[in-house]
Amino acid sequence: MKKLIFILLLIYNLSVCSSEAQNRYTYTENGQTGTFTAQELKEFLFSGLRQNIKQLNAQLPVKIDDYTYMYSAVLNGSTINYNYTVYIDSSLLSEADIEAFCEESKAIQKENMKFLFSQNADKMPVPEWIRLYKELGIKYYYNYIDANRRAWARIVVDFEDF
């Protein structure tokens, strides 16, 4: 009986060690390479996100196109909110129009995320960035209000669906 319990504990410990090894990330910066867990990278990553959002907000509002202005970016927990005003009357849009806008915008934003990660591929490969964002629960919300200050669209980029 003791031997069986020992074997079960050994199997459990090996599986825990194996799963922890899979959750580590190899990160390189300035020629220095280290291996970290998501929790060990979390503060470093969120500090960079806060700094980028602060710099972005200092430049806002910014015109995106003839109708759209970005007016704020906010980090709330692990969710990044980008807030836009679109100078249209959203009540004139059909549900199909809004759905098409959201689907197209989400696809564009997902490609933008992959591009951003590719710009940092020297630090960590793109699939690892996606895995890290997924493990940390990072999400991007793109929130749209119209000329009448009515919310009409929210696009969510969640790394669960990459």
PyMOL commands that set and color helices and strands:
alter all, ss='L'
color gray80, all
select helices_A, chain A and resi 2-22+38-58+90-92+95-119+126-136+159-161
alter helices_A, ss='H'
color red, helices_A
select strands_A, chain A and resi 24-29+32-37+62-63+68-76+79-86+139-146+151-158
alter strands_A, ss='S'
color yellow, strands_A
deselect
rebuild
show_as cartoon
